[in-house]
């Protein structure tokens, strides 16, 4: 009977953020699948545990994945953990998870600390609707293309960024979204030097041109502002309709277009134009 793989979340900085359930799982599994054995060893030493570890990272050879699958298929249990936070988010763990699903190996997620959500809830920006972008492409051209695709995104957008790329990323964001767009920059979350900086993009660029970025960053960017409900009045609708009629549009087409700018429905506007 196949074993089980636990997708286990570890602290993102403060080792006290490990959950009781996570500790129980770490004690019980036969082995661990980790990004960097040196990083995981610090956590195990903190908990007073010893476990066999298999390093598995983005450039691991296929034989490493096959070995892990063989052990799981033989009935052993394992936990995959990243250097910090939730595995499979911006790390290679998703490849192992997909392989386990394909081979009928049971998966069980063990939740815990998450940098993206920690930054979001303390950002002061809209938390109702948001999206996660993770790390942007390293290549400037590809990064610019990706940011342009997000210009009309109305949800709050969450990014991860390394210190050596922060300034260039902020400048690209300012150029793409405008200097007035709000951003919260969360640094070293849950660690001693945790910091939240809340700016507009222009201020963020100016700040980091004088302050060297240090630590790991989460960027929480305000979404494109939705069209405000400053809707057209009936008199405005008639004026707009007259302008549109001169372009050759039919009343049906005009009613559809103006309905998007008004609290009135397409049918109501169509009837208004015939009154």
N, C-alpha and C positions, 0 to 999 in steps of 0.2 A: 504494500500500500504506500503511495507517495507521501512524502512528508508535507511540510508547510513552510511558506516564506512569509515572515512578518515584515511589513514595510514600516519601519520603526523611526519615529521622529526623535531627534536628539536636541539638546539645548543649542541656541544660536549664539551663545556667549556666556551666560551665567549658568554654571553647572547645576545650580539649585533648581533650575527649571525642568529637570528630568522628572517625568511622572512616575508614580508608584507602579502603575501598570507596566510602563516601559522597563523599569528595574526588574520586575518579575519575569518579563519575557527574556531579558538579557541573561538572567540567571538560568532559565530553563532550556534555551536553544542549544543545539549541538555545535554550531559555529556561526561566525559573523561574516557578512560580505560588506567590505568597507571601501571607501575611496582611498584613504591614506592611513595605513596601520599606525603611524606615529601619532596622528591626531586622535584616533580612537583609543589608543593606549592610555592617553591622558584621562579620558572619561572612565575607562575600566579601572584605572588605578584609583580614581576618585571614589568609585563605588566598591572598591576592594574585590574586583572580579578578575578572573582569567578565562579567556576563551580563545579557541583557535580562530584565526582570522585569514580571510582570503581577500587580497586587494583586487578591486575591480573598478577600473576607471575608463574614461572615454577611449583610450588607445590600447586597452587590453586586447590580447590576441583571442581569436575565437575559441581556442582550446581551453582558456580559462572559464568561459561561459559554459562550455560542454562539461567541464569537471564539476562545476557548481550544480548543474542540472542533474548530473548522474547521482550526486550525493543526495539531492532532494528526492529524486525518483526512488532511491533505495530506502527511503523512509526517514531520513534525517530531517531535523527542523533547523531553520536558519533565520536570521534577521538581517535585512539589508539596511545599512545606515549610511548617511552622508557625513561629511565633515561637520556639518551644522545644519539643523533644521530638518525639513521634510524631504526624504529621498524622492527621486524622480522629478523634482522641480528644478530645472536648470542643471541637471546632472545626469550621468549615463544610466541611472537605476531603471529608467523606463524600459531599456532594452531587456533587462533580466525579467522584469514584470511581464512583458509581452511574451517572452519565451516560456515562462511558467504557465501562462494561460494556454498557450499552444500545446503544452505537454500535460495539461490536466493537473497541475500542481496548485493546491489551494493557497490563496493569498488572504492575508488579514492586515489591514492598516491599523497602526497604533498612533493616534494623533498626539500633537504636542505643539511646541513652539514653532512659530512661522514668522519670518521677517517681513514678508509682504503685508500680511494682515496687521501685524504689530504697528508698522509704519502708518498704514491706512487709518486705523482707528484713532491715532493720536495726531493725524495730519490737520484736522480741522476742515478738510474738504469733504465733498459729498461721498458718503459711504453706502448709499442706497443702491447705486449701480456702479460697478467698476470692472476693469479688465486688467489682466496681468500680461505684460510684455516681456518680462525678464531682461536678459542682456540683449542690447542692440547689436547688430553686426559690427565687427571691428573695422571692416572696410568702409571708408567715408562715403563712397558713392552708394553702397548698399544701405548704409545707415540713413542717408538722406532719403532714399526711396522709401524705406520703412516708415520714417517719420511723416513723410508726405501722405502716406496712406492713412495716417491717424489724424490728419488735420480736422476732419469733420466728426471725429469720435466724441460723443457727448458724455460718455462715462468717464469717471476718474480713471487715470491710467497709471499703473505701477511698473516701475523699471528697477532693475538692479544695475549697479555700476561700480567699477573698480576705480581706486583713487587716481591712477595715472591717466585715465580716460575721461574723468569727470568734467574738466573744463571744456574740452572739445565737444563733448556731448551736450553740455548746457548751451554752448554757443550755437550748435546745430538746432537745438530746440528753440532757442530765441529766434533764429532766422526762419524757422518753419512755422512756429505758433504765435510769434509776436512777443515783444518784451513785457506786455502787461499780463500775460497768462500766469496764474498763480501756481506755485510749486512748493511742496514741503520736502526738505532734504533731511532724511533720518540717517544718522551716522552712529556706528558702533552700538547697535541696538542691544539692550540688556547688559552691556558691559560698563565698566567704571566711567568711561568717557562718553557715555550715550549723550546724543545731542539732537535736537530738532531745530532746524532752521526754516523759517517760513518767509518766503519772498515772492516777488514776481520774478520772472525769468531774467529780466534786465538786471535786477538787484543781485540775483544769484551769480550771474556772470561776473559782475563787478566785485563781489565779495571774494570769490575764489581766484580772482586775478591777483589778489593781495594776500590771501591765506592759502597755504599749501594744503591740498586735500590729503587727509590721513584717515586710514581705516576703511571699512566696507560701507557702502552707501545704498540706501533705498530711496528712489525718487518717486514722489507721489504728485502727479501732474493733474491740474484741473482740466476737466473735459471741455470741449467746445460748448459755449453757452447756448442753451436751447433758445429757440425763438420765443421771445416774451409775448405774453398775452395782451400786448397793446394792439388789439384787433381793429380792423377797419370798421368804421361806422357805415350805416346804410348810404349816407351821402358820399362817403369816400368810395364805397363800392361802385356807385353809379359813375363817379368821375373816372375811376380806374377802368371800368367797363368801356366807357366812351373812348379812352385812349387805346385800349386793346382792340376795339372794333376797327379802328383805323389801320391796324396791322393786318386786317383780313381774317381774324379769328372769328369763329362762330360763337353764338351765345352759349352753346353747350360747353365749348372749350374754355370760354371766359369764366363761366360759372365754376367749372372744375378748378381752374387756376386760383380764383379768388377765394374759394372755400378753404384753401390752405392758409389764407391770411385772415380769416374771419371766424367768428363763432357760429356763423350761419352755415347751413348745409348747402351742398351743391344745388339741390332742388329749390331751397328757399331763395338762393341768389338768382336762379334761373327765373323763378316766378317774379322776383323783384324787378328784373330787367324787362319783363313783359307787362308790368303794371302801368 
